[in-house]
Amino acid sequence: MKQREANKFSNPSVPFRLTPAESLVCFLCRLLALPNGHNNDREMIDFNPLKFMRIQFHIRGLNISSRFRNHLRKPLERLQSRIPITNAAVVLEHTWNAAPAFRAFVLLAVPGPDIHAEAREHTLEAVWLKATASLRKQIEHRKARQLARFKSKREQGIFPAPWSRTGVSR
């Protein structure tokens, strides 16, 4: 039986069932000209739906190229390594009659309460750095709180004793 299962995956001509996520990867790989969603080593491409993040840019008062949007996208993708982000909405504004002239607002859809940051600065690069730094601080603060909560639950005793607050552990 094990011999049969091994042959099923080693021989690419033998059909096997794909999950919907894997079939989506195969479809996308066909668009990218990869044969049947496999690379040269005949291994499936790693597909994790949490790795995909939809980013919406709302830009007002600026002409920004797609190259610069990709530059703005990189810090958000780095944040995704810390917490799974499903959607991100980014608003960049340039106002001529207010100082500081640039404003950035970022909203991240994450598990639990959403994370948002707003910043105002005199240059576009400075406002983006300030907003992403604020997002990173909020994510680290949330992770630290989760870790502290997990550690405090782990340190509590198994059998609560009436004379102690922590209980008796084994």
C-alpha positions in Angstrom: 0.0 0.0 0.0 2.8 2.4 0.8 4.5 1.6 -2.4 1.3 2.6 -4.3 1.0 5.9 -2.4 4.7 6.7 -3.1 4.2 6.0 -6.8 1.1 8.2 -6.9 3.1 11.3 -6.1 6.3 10.5 -7.9 4.7 9.8 -11.3 3.2 13.1 -12.6 1.0 11.3 -15.2 -1.1 9.6 -12.4 -4.0 11.9 -11.5 -4.6 12.7 -7.9 -7.1 14.9 -6.1 -6.2 18.5 -5.3 -7.6 20.6 -2.6 -9.3 23.9 -3.8 -6.3 25.8 -2.5 -3.9 23.6 -4.5 -6.0 23.8 -7.6 -5.8 27.6 -7.3 -2.1 27.4 -7.1 -2.0 25.2 -10.2 -4.1 27.7 -12.0 -1.9 30.6 -11.0 1.2 28.6 -11.9 -0.2 27.9 -15.4 -0.6 31.6 -15.8 3.0 32.0 -14.8 4.1 29.2 -17.1 5.1 26.7 -14.4 4.1 23.2 -15.5 1.1 21.9 -13.5 1.9 24.0 -10.4 5.2 22.2 -9.9 8.7 23.4 -10.0 11.6 21.5 -11.6 12.0 19.2 -8.6 8.3 18.1 -9.0 7.4 19.5 -5.5 4.2 21.3 -4.9 4.5 25.0 -4.4 3.8 26.0 -0.7 0.4 27.5 -0.5 -0.8 29.2 2.7 -3.9 31.4 2.4 -2.6 33.5 5.3 0.4 34.7 3.2 -1.9 36.6 0.8 -2.7 40.1 1.7 -4.9 42.4 -0.3 -3.6 46.0 -0.2 -5.8 48.9 -1.4 -4.1 52.3 -2.0 -6.2 55.4 -1.9 -4.0 58.3 -3.0 -5.2 61.9 -3.0 -3.3 64.8 -4.4 -0.3 62.8 -5.6 0.8 61.1 -8.8 2.4 57.8 -7.6 3.7 55.2 -10.0 3.3 51.5 -9.6 7.0 51.3 -8.8 6.6 53.5 -5.8 3.5 51.5 -4.8 5.6 48.4 -4.7 8.1 50.3 -2.6 5.3 51.2 -0.2 4.0 47.6 -0.2 7.3 46.1 1.1 7.1 47.3 4.8 3.5 45.9 4.9 4.6 42.5 3.7 7.4 42.5 6.3 4.7 43.2 9.0 2.8 40.1 7.8 5.7 37.9 9.0 4.8 39.0 12.6 0.9 38.7 12.3 -1.4 37.3 9.7 -2.9 40.3 7.7 -5.8 39.7 5.4 -6.4 43.2 4.1 -4.7 46.5 4.3 -6.2 49.9 3.4 -3.7 52.7 2.9 -4.7 56.4 2.4 -2.0 58.8 1.3 -2.9 62.5 1.1 -1.0 65.6 0.0 -2.7 68.9 1.0 -1.4 72.2 -0.2 -3.0 74.4 2.4 -2.1 72.5 5.6 1.2 71.9 7.3 2.6 69.2 7.5 1.5 68.6 4.0 1.5 64.7 3.9 -0.8 62.4 5.8 -0.9 58.6 5.9 -3.6 56.4 7.4 -3.2 52.6 7.4 -5.8 50.1 8.5 -4.8 46.4 8.8 -7.4 43.7 9.1 -5.9 41.1 11.4 -7.4 38.4 13.7 -8.9 40.3 16.7 -9.3 44.0 16.7 -8.0 45.8 13.6 -4.8 47.8 13.8 -4.6 51.3 12.5 -2.1 54.1 12.4 -2.1 57.7 11.3 0.8 60.0 10.7 1.5 63.6 9.4 4.9 64.8 8.2 6.5 67.1 5.8 7.8 64.4 3.3 6.1 61.3 1.9 9.0 59.1 3.0 8.9 60.4 6.6 5.1 60.0 6.9 5.3 56.4 5.6 8.2 55.5 8.0 6.3 57.0 10.9 3.1 55.1 10.0 4.8 51.7 9.6 6.8 52.2 12.8 3.5 52.8 14.7 2.0 49.7 13.2 5.1 47.6 14.1 4.9 48.9 17.7 1.2 48.0 18.0 1.8 44.5 16.7 4.8 44.0 19.0 2.7 45.3 21.9 -0.1 42.9 21.1 2.3 40.0 20.7 3.9 40.8 24.1 0.5 41.0 25.8 -0.5 37.6 24.3 2.7 36.0 25.4 2.3 37.4 28.9 -1.2 36.1 29.1 -0.1 32.7 27.9 2.7 32.6 30.5 0.5 33.7 33.3 -2.0 31.0 32.5 0.8 28.4 32.3 2.1 29.4 35.7 -1.2 29.1 37.5 -1.6 25.9 39.5 -3.6 22.9 38.5 -5.6 22.6 41.7 -6.5 25.9 43.3 -6.0 25.7 47.1 -8.2 27.9 49.3 -5.2 29.3 51.2 -3.2 30.4 48.1 -3.9 32.6 45.1 -1.9 30.5 42.6 -2.9 27.0 43.6 -0.9 23.9 44.0 1.0 22.6 41.1 2.4 19.1 40.6 
